[in-house]
Amino acid sequence: MVLLTDPELSNQVKSQLLWDDRVRASDINVTVDNGTAVLTGVVPSYRAKVAAAEDAWTVPGVIKVNNQLRVQYPTTVTVPADSEIAANIKTVIMLEPNIDSSKINVSVAGGVVTLGGTVDNYWKKIQAEEDAYGITGVIDVINELGVVPTEKLSDEVIARNIEAALERNFNVNVDNVTVQVSNGVVTLSGTVANWAAWRAAYNTAAYTSGVINVVDQLSIRYA
C-alpha cells in the first residue's frame, strides 16, 4: 500500500466529506498532521458531526481523527426547548426493546445532553448515546451511564470470549491485538490494519457480555 502525504490525505478527506450528503463540506476545514486529521468548522446536526469523523476515518492513511466541529442548526430548523429535547430522547430510548429506559435519566442544558443512571450491558450505553445524538437540538452528549451487568462473569471468561470472537472476525488479525480485562473493564492494545479493523475490534469488546467499559489503546498501522 502506498501511503499518502498529509496534503494528499487532507484532499482525500475533503473529497469524502463532499460525497457525504449528511454534512455541509463547505463549512468544514480539514488539516492533516502526521496522519492525524483535524476537523474544524460547523455542521448542521450532532449526527453530522459524528458522520464527518467517520468519513475521515475511512480514508486509508488516517490514523487519528480530532473532531473539533461545532453543531450549528440551520435557521430553517426550529430548535426545541431543552425540556422538549429531553422528552424526545426519553421517548426514543423507551422504544428500544432491549433497554430498560426506567433506569435512565436524561437532562439537557443549552442543548448539551447528560445521560445518567444504569444499563446492564456496555453496548446499551453506546446505543442510548446514539439515540440521543439523533435528536434535533442536541449539540453534545455527555454519557455518564453506569454499566451493571445482571450476570457476573469472571475477567478470564470475558477475555476468552472476546479473543474467540476476534479470531472469528476476518477484519482483525488477533495476533496483533492484546485483550486485558480487570473488573469488567476491557483494555485493547496492539495494532490494527485500518479503521474497519479498529471498529471491528472495538465492537467485539463492546458487545461482549459482562463488559462494563472499553479502554481503547489500539493503533492503526498501515502496511
Residue pairs with C-beta under 8 A, 6 or more apart in sequence:
1 60
1 222
1 223
3 61
3 222
4 12
4 60
4 61
6 32
6 33
6 34
6 35
7 32
8 61
9 32
9 35
9 37
9 59
9 61
9 62
10 30
10 31
10 32
10 37
12 59
12 61
13 30
13 32
13 37
13 55
13 56
13 59
13 62
14 25
14 28
14 30
16 55
16 56
16 58
16 59
17 23
17 25
17 28
17 30
17 52
17 55
17 56
18 25
19 55
20 51
20 52
20 55
22 47
22 48
22 51
23 43
23 44
23 48
23 51
23 52
23 55
24 42
24 43
24 44
24 48
27 41
27 42
27 43
28 39
28 40
28 41
28 42
28 43
28 52
28 69
29 39
29 40
29 41
30 37
30 38
30 39
30 56
31 37
31 38
31 40
32 38
32 62
35 61
35 62
35 63
35 64
36 62
36 63
36 64
36 65
36 66
37 56
37 59
37 62
37 64
37 65
37 66
38 66
38 68
39 52
39 53
39 56
39 65
39 66
39 67
39 68
39 69
40 68
40 69
41 69
41 70
42 69
42 70
42 71
42 72
43 49
43 52
43 69
43 70
43 71
43 72
44 71
44 72
44 73
44 74
44 77
45 71
45 73
45 136
45 138
46 71
46 133
46 134
46 138
46 139
46 140
46 141
47 133
47 134
48 71
49 67
49 69
49 71
50 133
52 67
52 69
53 65
53 67
53 69
56 62
56 65
57 65
57 195
57 198
58 195
58 196
60 194
60 222
61 222
62 195
62 220
63 219
63 220
63 221
63 222
64 220
70 139
71 111
71 138
71 139
71 140
73 79
73 136
73 137
77 136
79 111
79 136
79 137
80 88
80 136
80 137
82 108
82 109
82 110
82 111
82 137
83 108
84 137
85 108
85 111
85 113
85 135
85 136
85 137
85 138
86 106
86 107
86 108
86 113
88 135
88 136
88 137
89 106
89 108
89 113
89 131
89 132
89 135
89 138
90 101
90 104
90 106
92 131
92 132
92 134
92 135
93 99
93 101
93 104
93 106
93 128
93 131
93 132
94 101
96 124
96 127
96 128
96 131
98 124
98 127
99 119
99 124
99 127
99 128
100 119
100 120
103 117
103 118
103 119
104 115
104 116
104 117
104 118
104 119
104 128
104 145
105 115
105 116
105 117
106 113
106 114
106 115
106 116
106 132
107 113
107 114
107 116
108 114
108 137
108 138
110 139
111 137
111 138
111 139
111 140
112 139
112 140
112 141
112 142
113 132
113 133
113 135
113 138
113 140
113 141
113 142
114 142
114 144
115 128
115 129
115 132
115 141
115 142
115 143
115 144
115 145
116 144
116 145
117 145
117 146
118 145
118 146
118 147
118 148
119 125
119 128
119 145
119 146
119 147
119 148
120 147
120 148
120 149
120 150
121 147
121 149
121 209
121 211
122 147
122 206
122 207
122 208
122 211
122 212
122 213
122 214
123 206
123 207
124 147
125 143
125 145
125 147
126 206
128 143
128 145
129 141
129 143
129 145
132 138
132 141
133 141
146 212
147 184
147 211
147 212
147 213
148 212
149 184
149 209
149 210
149 212
151 209
151 210
152 210
153 184
153 209
153 210
155 181
155 182
155 183
155 184
156 181
157 210
158 181
158 184
158 186
158 208
158 209
158 210
158 211
159 179
159 180
159 181
159 186
161 208
161 209
161 210
162 179
162 181
162 186
162 204
162 205
162 208
162 211
163 174
163 179
165 204
165 208
166 172
166 174
166 177
166 179
166 201
166 204
167 174
169 200
169 201
169 204
171 196
171 197
171 200
171 201
172 192
172 197
172 200
172 201
172 204
173 192
173 193
173 197
176 190
176 191
176 192
177 188
177 189
177 190
177 191
177 192
177 201
177 218
178 188
178 189
178 190
179 186
179 187
179 188
179 205
180 186
180 187
180 189
181 187
181 211
183 212
184 210
184 211
184 212
184 213
185 211
185 212
185 213
185 214
185 215
186 205
186 208
186 211
186 213
186 214
186 215
187 214
187 215
187 217
188 201
188 202
188 205
188 214
188 215
188 216
188 217
188 218
189 217
189 218
190 218
190 219
191 218
191 219
191 220
191 221
192 198
192 201
192 218
192 219
192 220
192 221
193 220
193 221
193 222
193 223
194 220
194 222
195 220
197 220
198 218
198 220
201 218
202 214
202 216
202 218
205 211
205 214
206 214
